[in-house]
Amino acid sequence: QVRLVESGGGLVQAGGSLRLSCAASGRTFSSYNMAWFRQAPGKERQFVARIERNGGSTYYADAVKGRFTISRDNAKNTVYLQMASLKPEDTAVYYCAAGPGNYWGQGTQVTVSS
């Protein structure tokens, strides 16, 4: 089982940057594919980015491609989401997820002001 704890959210102006972190418990972090999702008020949760267990392949939603970067440090059991050129429409609760097993963190709020 994996426990995930996100951090790094906050309030930022449009055009600014934030880095989210997701710390995972357990000694098998490197065996999990990791992803970030987000959910804006009144909207469904949507995929943001994914990184495979060895960090070799990454995937992004079109809405964030070129602005967000997902990375991981298996030695620290942590996955990151570096967000740049933030827009008001990026405002959401951001969740980290691990699979297989469908594990989720509690989320961290990101608010981008215009």
Sequence and secondary structure as in RCSB ss.txt:
>XXXX:A:sequence
QVRLVESGGGLVQAGGSLRLSCAASGRTFSSYNMAWFRQAPGKERQFVARIERNGGSTYYADAVKGRFTISRDNA
KNTVYLQMASLKPEDTAVYYCAAGPGNYWGQGTQVTVSS
>XXXX:A:secstr
   EEEE  EEEETT  EEEEEEE SS GGGSEEEEEEE TTS  EEEEEE TTS  EEE TTTTTTEEEEEETT
TTEEEEEE S  GGG EEEEEEEETTTEE   EEEEEE 
